[in-house]
Amino acid sequence: MEFGPDTFGALYAAEYDARHDPGTTAESVALISDLAGPQARILELAIGTGRMSLPLARLGHRIEGIDGSPDMVAVLRSKAGGADIPVTIGDMADVGVTGPFDFVFLVFNMLFNLTSQEAQVRLFRNVADRLAPGGHFLVETFVPDVAAFSDHQRMKARAVRMDLLDYEAVLHDPVEQVLTMQRVRITPQSTTLSPLVLRYAWPQELDLMADIAGLRRLERWGSWAQDPFTAESRMHVTLYGKRE
């Protein structure tokens, strides 16, 4: 299977809300609302089912979105207020909308769903092109942990019960920085496979992508609560600003 812009949604839309809640929605919405300000025109890349956009819209923000998956957007549309948010279907790396935007954000590791460095660099460039002068781009991703792999692979049990085996197998390509994952859920009734391909990038690599695009790093936090980013941080929230 080759992963394209719509693959993630085609695989996960039906169960996304139930199985992919990071538990940080309130904190992330509050910080983005504060950073963007009440008058900002906001764009969410990989808007998905509206976990972030719907509460931001309820706070009175003008928000639009891009997503590669009609299936994910259909879930958004089914929710209260979801039909009122303008959404463009397309590859988020193209940022195929007309700017300028005051604030653009991409959260929950979705940047890594672009499975090549070229696509990630293209996203940064296109975001910068659509930012207003003084505009901001916020990114949230995990911090890679290559020490978790032995012989470039990892197996992790997620749940083990009498009636359930849920585990995750991952192959690590350290040259391309690609993780090829398969999540396997076995019950007496069925076996479900949930594949995923990610291309991770180190925080410093993202800073270089931003610099190439004409953005500069303003802040990097180790949590949505704006804790300092340290060597022990397992994720980061980074805010970039467009150079004047």
C-alpha positions as CSV (number, residue, x, y, z in Angstrom):
1,M,0.0,0.0,0.0
2,E,1.3,3.5,-0.9
3,F,0.3,6.2,1.4
4,G,-1.2,9.3,-0.3
5,P,-3.0,12.4,1.1
6,D,-6.3,10.5,1.5
7,T,-5.0,7.2,2.8
8,F,-5.0,8.0,6.5
9,G,-8.6,9.1,6.5
10,A,-9.7,6.2,4.4
11,L,-8.3,3.8,7.0
12,Y,-9.2,5.7,10.2
13,A,-12.1,8.1,9.8
14,A,-14.8,5.8,11.1
15,E,-13.0,5.2,14.4
16,Y,-10.7,8.3,14.6
17,D,-12.5,10.2,17.4
18,A,-12.8,7.1,19.6
19,R,-9.3,5.8,19.3
20,H,-7.1,8.9,18.7
21,D,-7.8,11.3,21.6
22,P,-4.5,12.8,22.8
23,G,-6.1,14.2,26.0
24,T,-4.7,17.7,25.3
25,T,-7.5,19.3,23.4
26,A,-8.5,21.9,26.0
27,E,-5.0,23.1,26.6
28,S,-4.1,23.2,22.9
29,V,-7.2,25.1,21.9
30,A,-6.6,27.6,24.7
31,L,-3.0,28.3,23.7
32,I,-3.8,28.6,20.0
33,S,-6.8,30.9,20.8
34,D,-4.5,33.1,22.9
35,L,-1.6,33.1,20.4
36,A,-3.8,33.8,17.3
37,G,-5.9,36.6,18.9
38,P,-9.6,37.3,18.3
39,Q,-9.3,39.0,14.9
40,A,-7.0,36.4,13.2
41,R,-7.8,34.5,10.1
42,I,-6.8,31.0,11.0
43,L,-6.0,28.0,8.9
44,E,-5.7,24.4,10.2
45,L,-3.8,21.9,8.1
46,A,-5.1,18.3,8.4
47,I,-8.3,19.6,10.0
48,G,-9.7,16.1,10.1
49,T,-12.8,15.5,12.2
50,G,-12.7,18.9,13.8
51,R,-11.1,18.2,17.2
52,M,-9.4,21.5,17.2
53,S,-11.4,23.6,14.7
54,L,-14.8,23.2,16.2
55,P,-14.0,24.5,19.7
56,L,-12.0,27.3,18.2
57,A,-15.0,28.2,16.0
58,R,-17.2,28.1,19.1
59,L,-14.8,30.7,20.7
60,G,-15.6,33.0,17.8
61,H,-12.5,32.5,15.7
62,R,-12.5,32.6,11.9
63,I,-11.1,29.3,11.0
64,E,-10.7,27.3,7.7
65,G,-9.1,24.0,7.0
66,I,-7.4,21.7,4.6
67,D,-7.6,17.9,4.6
68,G,-6.6,15.2,2.1
69,S,-9.5,12.9,3.2
70,P,-13.1,13.3,2.2
71,D,-13.9,10.6,4.8
72,M,-12.5,12.7,7.7
73,V,-14.2,15.8,6.5
74,A,-17.5,14.0,6.3
75,V,-17.2,13.2,10.0
76,L,-16.5,16.9,10.7
77,R,-19.6,17.9,8.6
78,S,-21.8,15.5,10.6
79,K,-21.0,17.5,13.9
80,A,-22.8,20.6,15.2
81,G,-21.2,23.6,13.5
82,G,-19.0,21.4,11.2
83,A,-20.8,22.5,8.0
84,D,-20.0,26.1,8.7
85,I,-16.2,25.7,8.6
86,P,-14.7,26.1,5.0
87,V,-12.6,23.1,4.2
88,T,-10.5,22.4,1.1
89,I,-9.9,18.8,0.1
90,G,-6.3,18.4,-1.0
91,D,-2.7,17.6,-0.1
92,M,-1.9,19.7,2.9
93,A,1.7,20.2,1.6
94,D,0.3,22.2,-1.3
95,V,-1.6,24.5,1.1
96,G,-4.1,25.0,-1.8
97,V,-6.0,28.0,-0.5
98,T,-5.8,31.7,-1.0
99,G,-4.1,33.7,1.8
100,P,-3.1,35.6,3.6
101,F,-3.6,34.0,7.0
102,D,-2.6,35.4,10.3
103,F,-2.1,32.0,12.0
104,V,-1.6,28.5,10.6
105,F,-1.3,25.4,12.7
106,L,-0.6,21.6,12.3
107,V,-0.9,19.5,15.4
108,F,-0.8,15.9,16.7
109,N,2.2,14.7,14.6
110,M,0.3,15.2,11.4
111,L,3.3,16.8,9.8
112,F,4.9,13.3,9.9
113,N,2.1,11.9,7.7
114,L,4.0,13.5,4.8
115,T,6.3,10.7,4.2
116,S,9.2,12.5,2.5
117,Q,11.5,15.4,3.5
118,E,10.6,17.1,0.2
119,A,6.9,17.1,1.0
120,Q,7.6,18.5,4.5
121,V,9.9,21.3,3.1
122,R,7.2,22.1,0.5
123,L,4.6,22.5,3.3
124,F,6.8,24.9,5.2
125,R,7.4,27.0,2.0
126,N,3.7,27.0,1.0
127,V,2.7,28.0,4.6
128,A,5.1,30.9,4.5
129,D,3.8,32.1,1.2
130,R,0.3,32.3,2.6
131,L,1.1,33.9,5.9
132,A,0.4,37.6,6.3
133,P,3.3,39.8,7.4
134,G,4.0,39.1,11.0
135,G,1.9,35.8,10.7
136,H,2.6,32.7,12.7
137,F,2.9,28.9,12.1
138,L,2.5,26.5,15.0
139,V,3.6,22.8,14.8
140,E,3.2,20.0,17.4
141,T,5.1,16.7,16.9
142,F,6.6,14.0,19.0
143,V,10.4,13.9,19.6
144,P,11.9,10.8,17.9
145,D,13.2,8.1,20.2
146,V,15.5,5.9,18.2
147,A,16.7,4.2,21.4
148,A,13.4,2.4,21.5
149,F,14.4,0.3,18.6
150,S,16.5,-2.9,18.5
151,D,17.9,-4.0,15.1
152,H,15.8,-1.1,13.6
153,Q,12.5,-2.6,14.8
154,R,10.1,-2.5,17.8
155,M,7.2,-4.6,19.1
156,K,4.9,-3.1,21.7
157,A,1.8,-4.6,23.4
158,R,-1.0,-2.1,23.8
159,A,-3.5,-4.3,25.5
160,V,-3.5,-8.0,26.5
161,R,-6.6,-9.7,27.8
162,M,-8.3,-13.1,27.7
163,D,-10.3,-11.9,24.7
164,L,-8.0,-9.3,23.1
165,L,-4.4,-8.9,21.9
166,D,-3.6,-5.4,20.7
167,Y,0.0,-4.8,19.6
168,E,2.1,-2.5,17.4
169,A,5.0,-3.6,15.2
170,V,7.3,-0.9,13.8
171,L,10.2,-1.0,11.3
172,H,12.6,1.9,11.5
173,D,14.5,3.2,8.4
174,P,17.2,5.5,10.0
175,V,18.4,6.6,6.6
176,E,15.1,8.0,5.4
177,Q,13.8,8.6,8.9
178,V,10.7,6.5,8.1
179,L,8.6,4.4,10.5
180,T,6.5,1.7,8.9
181,M,3.9,0.6,11.4
182,Q,1.2,-2.0,11.7
183,R,-1.2,-2.0,14.6
184,V,-2.8,-5.4,15.0
185,R,-6.0,-6.1,17.0
186,I,-7.0,-9.7,17.5
187,T,-10.2,-10.8,19.1
188,P,-12.0,-14.2,19.0
189,Q,-14.2,-12.7,16.2
190,S,-11.7,-10.9,14.0
191,T,-8.2,-9.6,13.3
192,T,-7.8,-6.0,12.3
193,L,-4.8,-4.4,10.7
194,S,-4.2,-0.7,10.9
195,P,-1.1,0.3,8.9
196,L,0.6,3.7,9.2
197,V,3.7,5.2,7.6
198,L,5.4,8.3,9.2
199,R,8.5,10.3,8.2
200,Y,9.8,11.8,11.5
201,A,12.0,14.9,11.7
202,W,14.1,16.2,14.5
203,P,13.2,19.6,16.1
204,Q,16.4,21.1,14.7
205,E,15.5,19.8,11.2
206,L,12.1,21.5,11.4
207,D,13.9,24.7,12.3
208,L,16.0,24.4,9.1
209,M,12.9,23.8,7.0
210,A,11.4,26.9,8.5
211,D,14.5,28.9,7.8
212,I,14.5,27.8,4.2
213,A,10.9,28.9,3.9
214,G,11.6,32.4,5.4
215,L,10.3,31.6,8.9
216,R,12.1,31.9,12.2
217,R,11.6,30.0,15.4
218,L,10.0,32.2,18.2
219,E,9.2,29.6,20.8
220,R,9.6,25.9,21.6
221,W,7.8,24.3,24.5
222,G,7.8,20.8,25.9
223,S,4.0,20.8,26.4
224,W,0.8,22.7,25.6
225,A,1.2,24.1,29.1
226,Q,4.3,25.9,27.8
227,D,6.7,23.9,30.0
228,P,10.3,24.4,29.0
229,F,11.6,22.1,26.2
230,T,14.4,19.9,27.6
231,A,16.3,16.7,26.8
232,E,13.6,14.8,28.5
233,S,10.7,16.2,26.5
234,R,8.9,13.6,24.4
235,M,7.0,16.2,22.3
236,H,7.3,19.8,21.4
237,V,5.0,22.7,20.4
238,T,7.0,25.1,18.2
239,L,5.9,28.6,17.1
240,Y,7.4,30.1,14.0
241,G,7.0,33.7,12.7
242,K,7.2,35.0,9.2
243,R,10.3,37.2,8.6
244,E,9.4,40.8,7.8
